[in-house]
Amino acid sequence: MVIAPSLLAADFGRLEHEARRADRSGAEWLHLDIMDGHFVPNISFGPDVVRVVRPHFSRELDVHLMCSRPEILLEAFAKAGADRITVHIELGEQVTPLLWKIRSLGKKVGLAINPPTHIAAVKPYLPQIDLLLIMTVNPGFGGQPFIEECVPKIQQGAVWRKELGLDYRIEVDGGVTLDTVTECARAGADTFVAGTALFRHRNLGAAVRKMRLLAARAARELI
C-alpha cells in the first residue's frame, strides 16, 4: 500500500517544512496537483515548487497534471525532479503522444480519469501505463467529499489489471479519508492520495500509518 499526502493541503507558506514533515511521516510518495486554471478552475503549482520540495522528500514525487497543454510542461517537471507524471484521458487525441513523451523522459507514466468520464476510455492505454489514477472528486479544489459512484471504476480497473496480466498501480484521489480508504482498498486500489485527511494532523506520521494499516487490512479481505 502506498500513501501519498497531497501538497495541495499543506501550508503554502512553509513548503520546505511540509515536504520534510511528509518525508519523516514515512509516506511512500508526495503528491503534487498541478492546475492551470483552464483544464480545472483553479491554479496551484509550477515546476519551481517541485524543484523546491525535491531536496526535502527522499522518495517519489507524484506529479498530476490537470492542464490543457501538458505537452509544454513535461520537460520542465521532469527536470525539476518529478518521478512519475500523470495526464488525463480527457485530453483525447493528445493522450498517446503524451504517454510516449513521459516515458521518453525516463519517468513513470500515469493516466487519470475524471468522475464523469466512462472507465472504458482508459482501457486501450492500460498496457502503456504504470499508474491508473481514478479521481473520486471533480478535480480543481481540495477538501471535497468522496463520490461513491466512482467505486465501480476502481473495481473495473482491478479486473482489467488481472485479466490483462498488467501491473499498473490503481491510485485514488479525492475525499480519501480514514473512513473512505477502506472502501477504496476493498475495490482494488493500492495507492491513496489524501490531503486534508493527513496534513491537518499534527502527527502526520501517525495518520499515514493508520491510513496504510486500514488499507492493508481491507486489501487482505480480498484474498
C-alpha positions as a Python dict, from the first residue, in 0.01 Angstrom:
ca = {
    (1, 'M'): (0, 0, 0),
    (2, 'V'): (127, 345, -96),
    (3, 'I'): (17, 655, 93),
    (4, 'A'): (70, 986, -88),
    (5, 'P'): (0, 1304, 109),
    (6, 'S'): (-118, 1580, -124),
    (7, 'L'): (83, 1901, -101),
    (8, 'L'): (-229, 2094, -204),
    (9, 'A'): (-344, 2066, 160),
    (10, 'A'): (-11, 2174, 308),
    (11, 'D'): (83, 2517, 444),
    (12, 'F'): (191, 2703, 128),
    (13, 'G'): (398, 2943, 336),
    (14, 'R'): (616, 2656, 463),
    (15, 'L'): (652, 2420, 169),
    (16, 'E'): (1003, 2303, 256),
    (17, 'H'): (893, 2230, 612),
    (18, 'E'): (582, 2047, 493),
    (19, 'A'): (785, 1835, 249),
    (20, 'R'): (1021, 1738, 528),
    (21, 'R'): (725, 1657, 751),
    (22, 'A'): (585, 1429, 481),
    (23, 'D'): (926, 1267, 445),
    (24, 'R'): (951, 1197, 818),
    (25, 'S'): (599, 1051, 815),
    (26, 'G'): (715, 752, 615),
    (27, 'A'): (476, 824, 328),
    (28, 'E'): (596, 649, 15),
    (29, 'W'): (505, 932, -226),
    (30, 'L'): (436, 1305, -213),
    (31, 'H'): (155, 1404, -449),
    (32, 'L'): (155, 1739, -631),
    (33, 'D'): (-158, 1859, -811),
    (34, 'I'): (-70, 2092, -1098),
    (35, 'M'): (-366, 2308, -1205),
    (36, 'D'): (-361, 2558, -1490),
    (37, 'G'): (-687, 2750, -1434),
    (38, 'H'): (-818, 2619, -1766),
    (39, 'F'): (-850, 2240, -1751),
    (40, 'V'): (-974, 2294, -1395),
    (41, 'P'): (-1099, 2619, -1236),
    (42, 'N'): (-801, 2669, -1007),
    (43, 'I'): (-427, 2742, -1022),
    (44, 'S'): (-178, 2566, -796),
    (45, 'F'): (190, 2483, -850),
    (46, 'G'): (451, 2514, -1121),
    (47, 'P'): (780, 2332, -1179),
    (48, 'D'): (962, 2559, -935),
    (49, 'V'): (760, 2419, -645),
    (50, 'V'): (866, 2068, -743),
    (51, 'R'): (1224, 2192, -756),
    (52, 'V'): (1192, 2347, -409),
    (53, 'V'): (1049, 2037, -239),
    (54, 'R'): (1264, 1782, -425),
    (55, 'P'): (1563, 1801, -185),
    (56, 'H'): (1335, 1763, 117),
    (57, 'F'): (1144, 1449, 19),
    (58, 'S'): (1359, 1141, -26),
    (59, 'R'): (1110, 918, -205),
    (60, 'E'): (883, 956, -508),
    (61, 'L'): (729, 1283, -624),
    (62, 'D'): (397, 1201, -790),
    (63, 'V'): (303, 1487, -1025),
    (64, 'H'): (-56, 1505, -1152),
    (65, 'L'): (-103, 1747, -1443),
    (66, 'M'): (-456, 1887, -1458),
    (67, 'C'): (-365, 2104, -1753),
    (68, 'S'): (-497, 2165, -2103),
    (69, 'R'): (-149, 2173, -2260),
    (70, 'P'): (70, 1936, -2060),
    (71, 'E'): (299, 1886, -2357),
    (72, 'I'): (465, 2223, -2287),
    (73, 'L'): (522, 2130, -1922),
    (74, 'L'): (654, 1773, -1928),
    (75, 'E'): (1023, 1850, -1969),
    (76, 'A'): (1014, 2123, -1704),
    (77, 'F'): (856, 1895, -1445),
    (78, 'A'): (1089, 1610, -1535),
    (79, 'K'): (1393, 1834, -1488),
    (80, 'A'): (1251, 1971, -1163),
    (81, 'G'): (1252, 1623, -1009),
    (82, 'A'): (919, 1452, -1076),
    (83, 'D'): (942, 1072, -1059),
    (84, 'R'): (609, 1000, -1223),
    (85, 'I'): (385, 1225, -1430),
    (86, 'T'): (13, 1173, -1481),
    (87, 'V'): (-201, 1324, -1757),
    (88, 'H'): (-574, 1300, -1823),
    (89, 'I'): (-769, 1072, -2055),
    (90, 'E'): (-999, 1369, -2122),
    (91, 'L'): (-726, 1516, -2344),
    (92, 'G'): (-837, 1278, -2619),
    (93, 'E'): (-603, 1250, -2917),
    (94, 'Q'): (-320, 1407, -2717),
    (95, 'V'): (-301, 1108, -2482),
    (96, 'T'): (-84, 872, -2691),
    (97, 'P'): (195, 1124, -2766),
    (98, 'L'): (186, 1247, -2405),
    (99, 'L'): (234, 897, -2265),
    (100, 'W'): (518, 836, -2509),
    (101, 'K'): (685, 1166, -2416),
    (102, 'I'): (668, 1097, -2042),
    (103, 'R'): (828, 756, -2098),
    (104, 'S'): (1096, 908, -2320),
    (105, 'L'): (1190, 1143, -2036),
    (106, 'G'): (1263, 842, -1818),
    (107, 'K'): (963, 897, -1591),
    (108, 'K'): (687, 662, -1484),
    (109, 'V'): (362, 713, -1671),
    (110, 'G'): (22, 785, -1518),
    (111, 'L'): (-323, 824, -1673),
    (112, 'A'): (-608, 992, -1483),
    (113, 'I'): (-982, 979, -1534),
    (114, 'N'): (-1243, 1225, -1403),
    (115, 'P'): (-1573, 1117, -1244),
    (116, 'P'): (-1798, 1195, -1545),
    (117, 'T'): (-1580, 1001, -1793),
    (118, 'H'): (-1666, 637, -1863),
    (119, 'I'): (-1396, 397, -1746),
    (120, 'A'): (-1391, 226, -2088),
    (121, 'A'): (-1199, 526, -2221),
    (122, 'V'): (-877, 420, -2043),
    (123, 'K'): (-876, 52, -2144),
    (124, 'P'): (-679, 89, -2471),
    (125, 'Y'): (-397, 265, -2284),
    (126, 'L'): (-357, 30, -1988),
    (127, 'P'): (-58, -162, -2134),
    (128, 'Q'): (129, 169, -2169),
    (129, 'I'): (98, 299, -1813),
    (130, 'D'): (242, 246, -1467),
    (131, 'L'): (-45, 414, -1283),
    (132, 'L'): (-419, 450, -1330),
    (133, 'L'): (-546, 747, -1128),
    (134, 'I'): (-918, 738, -1059),
    (135, 'M'): (-1046, 1074, -945),
    (136, 'T'): (-1309, 1036, -674),
    (137, 'V'): (-1400, 1406, -676),
    (138, 'N'): (-1432, 1652, -961),
    (139, 'P'): (-1081, 1798, -978),
    (140, 'G'): (-995, 2157, -901),
    (141, 'F'): (-1018, 2204, -526),
    (142, 'G'): (-916, 2013, -215),
    (143, 'G'): (-1144, 1910, 69),
    (144, 'Q'): (-1434, 1783, -144),
    (145, 'P'): (-1649, 1485, -36),
    (146, 'F'): (-1582, 1141, -181),
    (147, 'I'): (-1804, 1043, -478),
    (148, 'E'): (-1930, 690, -408),
    (149, 'E'): (-2033, 636, -769),
    (150, 'C'): (-1662, 619, -864),
    (151, 'V'): (-1601, 297, -670),
    (152, 'P'): (-1708, 69, -962),
    (153, 'K'): (-1434, 233, -1171),
    (154, 'I'): (-1176, 118, -916),
    (155, 'Q'): (-1323, -232, -933),
    (156, 'Q'): (-1313, -236, -1312),
    (157, 'G'): (-955, -114, -1319),
    (158, 'A'): (-860, -400, -1087),
    (159, 'V'): (-1047, -656, -1300),
    (160, 'W'): (-871, -542, -1618),
    (161, 'R'): (-532, -545, -1444),
    (162, 'K'): (-581, -910, -1355),
    (163, 'E'): (-737, -1014, -1687),
    (164, 'L'): (-465, -846, -1895),
    (165, 'G'): (-178, -957, -1672),
    (166, 'L'): (-65, -599, -1611),
    (167, 'D'): (93, -443, -1303),
    (168, 'Y'): (-12, -77, -1308),
    (169, 'R'): (-95, 75, -972),
    (170, 'I'): (-451, 194, -905),
    (171, 'E'): (-446, 532, -734),
    (172, 'V'): (-746, 715, -589),
    (173, 'D'): (-756, 1088, -527),
    (174, 'G'): (-1037, 1293, -382),
    (175, 'G'): (-1214, 1269, -49),
    (176, 'V'): (-982, 990, 66),
    (177, 'T'): (-1001, 977, 446),
    (178, 'L'): (-962, 722, 723),
    (179, 'D'): (-1331, 646, 661),
    (180, 'T'): (-1321, 603, 281),
    (181, 'V'): (-977, 443, 236),
    (182, 'T'): (-1115, 102, 339),
    (183, 'E'): (-1381, 108, 69),
    (184, 'C'): (-1125, 206, -194),
    (185, 'A'): (-885, -71, -91),
    (186, 'R'): (-1162, -329, -96),
    (187, 'A'): (-1243, -221, -450),
    (188, 'G'): (-883, -282, -559),
    (189, 'A'): (-696, 45, -509),
    (190, 'D'): (-340, 21, -377),
    (191, 'T'): (-230, 387, -381),
    (192, 'F'): (-408, 659, -185),
    (193, 'V'): (-379, 1036, -222),
    (194, 'A'): (-504, 1228, 80),
    (195, 'G'): (-470, 1597, 153),
    (196, 'T'): (-662, 1745, 444),
    (197, 'A'): (-716, 1399, 595),
    (198, 'L'): (-339, 1378, 653),
    (199, 'F'): (-185, 1726, 665),
    (200, 'R'): (-437, 1854, 922),
    (201, 'H'): (-292, 1612, 1178),
    (202, 'R'): (-10, 1741, 1394),
    (203, 'N'): (133, 1388, 1395),
    (204, 'L'): (140, 1326, 1022),
    (205, 'G'): (334, 1003, 1066),
    (206, 'A'): (64, 851, 1286),
    (207, 'A'): (-206, 947, 1035),
    (208, 'V'): (-7, 793, 747),
    (209, 'R'): (50, 472, 941),
    (210, 'K'): (-317, 445, 1035),
    (211, 'M'): (-433, 500, 677),
    (212, 'R'): (-185, 240, 549),
    (213, 'L'): (-297, -11, 812),
    (214, 'L'): (-666, 36, 729),
    (215, 'A'): (-597, -5, 357),
    (216, 'A'): (-385, -316, 411),
    (217, 'R'): (-649, -478, 629),
    (218, 'A'): (-917, -411, 369),
    (219, 'A'): (-698, -550, 90),
    (220, 'R'): (-636, -872, 284),
    (221, 'E'): (-1013, -927, 291),
    (222, 'L'): (-998, -969, -88),
    (223, 'I'): (-752, -1260, -69),
}
